[in-house]
Each structure stands twice: as structure tokens, then as C-alpha cells.
């Protein structure tokens, strides 16, 4: 598994701003790189991965942590 190049903490950021911020961050990254996102439970974990997949990004891993979720996203 690839290690993330960067991490973006989106905890406390409401929908849909968290998806927009994640997309903006990924847009500036090179293809094939991996970004770790930290999102809240509830709407964010339900919506952010779907938004990213709809834009062509690959969710490598979804893992529950103490305060939310860690997502590893590969820019394709």
C-alpha cells in the first residue's frame, strides 16, 4: 500500500465544503499520489468518498478512528 504524500484534516468542516476542499487539494497533486483525509462520522463519511469517486479518484482505504474516519485517496 502506498503511503500518503499529504494529509488533510476536514473534521468540523460541514458538507459540502469538505468535499470541495478535498477536491481542491487533490487537483494540485500529481497523478498517482495518495492523500490522507480525516473526516467526521455521519454525512461526511457518507458523502465525501462518493463525491471523490464520482470525480474519478480511487478510495484505497476507509478506516474508523477515535474521532471520525481516515480515508486514503489516490489521484488517478
N, C-alpha and C positions, 0 to 999 in steps of 0.2 A: 504494500500500500504506500502511496506517495505521502510525504509529509507536507503539511500546508506551508505555503510560502508566507502567507499573512493571515492574520486573524481579525475579525470584525465583530465587536460585541454590540448586538442590537437589542439587548434586554431593556425593557421600558420604552421602546420605540413602538408606537401604535401602527396598526395596519392602515393603509398600505405603504406607509413610509418605510417600514423595514424592508419590504421587497424592493422599493425604489433605491434605497441606499445600497442594498446588496448588488443590484444590477449595475449601479454606477461604479461600485468598487470593481466588480468583475470586468466591466468594459475597459478599464485601464490596465488590466493584467494581460500577460502573454498567453497565447493558446497553450493548453496542456498543463497550465499551472493549477494549483489547488488552493482554495480559500477555505478557512475555517470560519463558520458563522456560529454565533451564540444567540439563540432566540428564546423567547418566553414560551411557556406552555400555552395551550388554548389556540386562539386564532392564528398567532404567528407560526406555530409548527404545522398547522393545517394549511396555511396559505403560502408561506414563503417557498417551501420546496416545490409546490405546484407551479407557482409563478416562474421559478428558475427553470424547471423542466420545460415549461411552455416556451421559454426563450432559447431552448437548446442546450442548456447546461446539464451536467450529469451529477446527481447526488450520489456520492460514493458511500457515505455513511451517515446514519442518523443515530445519535446516542443520547439517552436521557442523562442529565447531570443533576446535581443537587438543586439548582435554581432554574432549570429550563432544559434546553436541548443544544447539543453540538451537532452541526452539520458540516460535512466535508463536501465541497463542491468543486468539480473540475470544469474548467473552461474548455469547451470543445471548439 
